[in-house]
Amino acid sequence: MKTNCETVKNSLGAWLDGELGHADAEEIRRHVEGCPSCSGERRRLERVQVVLSGVLETEASRVAFEPFWDGVRRRISEERPRQARLWEWARPAFYPQRIAWAVPVAIVFLLAIFSLVQYAPGWRWGVNRGNVAAVDSIDGHGFNVAVLRESKTKTTVIWLFESQEEDDEASGEPTAKDPAF
């Protein structure tokens, strides 16, 4: 530590309180003994310290600390409700820095749920709906199309056929047993 008056004056309070290491304290002590300006500053600080400690001791003797310590002991020993303990435990999760993670976590969670349908066959929102088959029929200009969709094996069957009912009704002839195609 380089000892000049400015450095010593900045460190005098720490030196008087005993907060400096042995080597630094010894260097400041030697400088203060040889420098009248720093020695005067030391005496001023010691007077301020004596006056403050006298005032604080006088005022502290008037203050009743026993009710304060009783309150501290009571709060330490009292049982808090479960909700209060749970909130104290969970509160750090709601700090702004941690809430910023909630959005990406929610997105990943939703993507995982939606992808389960694709990667886990038969799973749809936690309920196995089994095999579902549906038949759709479309009629257009005398040609009919029937579509069968089966979900478990992902099979689709398409039938194309001509409507013979309209022709038979108009001519009054019985329908033929031969296929239309």
C-alpha positions, 0 to 999 in steps of 0.5 A: 500500500502506497502511503500518501496523505490522501490514501491514509485519510481515506483509510483512517476510519477503517484503521481506527475500527480495526478493519485493515490487515496487519501490514496495512495497519502498521504502514498507516500507523507509521505515517500518522505518527510522522505526519501532523495533518494525518495525526490531526485528522486521526484526533478529529475522527477519534473525538467523533467516535467518542461523542457518537458512542456516548450518545448511542449508549445513552439513547440505547439505555432508554429503549426497551428492547425486550418487547422487540426480542419477544416479538422476534421470538414469537414470530420465529416460533409461531406456525404459519398456515400451509398456504403461506408456506407454499406461497413462500416456497413458490414465490421465486418461480414468479419472478420476472426472470423465471416467468420468461421461461413459462412461454417457451415451456408452454409452447413445448408442452403444447407441441408435445401434446399435439405430436402424441397423436402423430407418434403414438397411434391410437392416442387421442387426448388420452382416450383410445378411440379404437378403429373408426371407419366412415363411408361417404357417398357423392352423387353427380350426373348419374355417376356415384362415388363411395369412399370408405375410410378406415383410421387404424390401418389408414385404408381408403377404398373408392367405388365408382358406379353408375346409378341404374335406379334412375334408368330403371324407373324411367323405362319400367324394366327390371334391373340387370344383374350384370355390373355396370363396369 
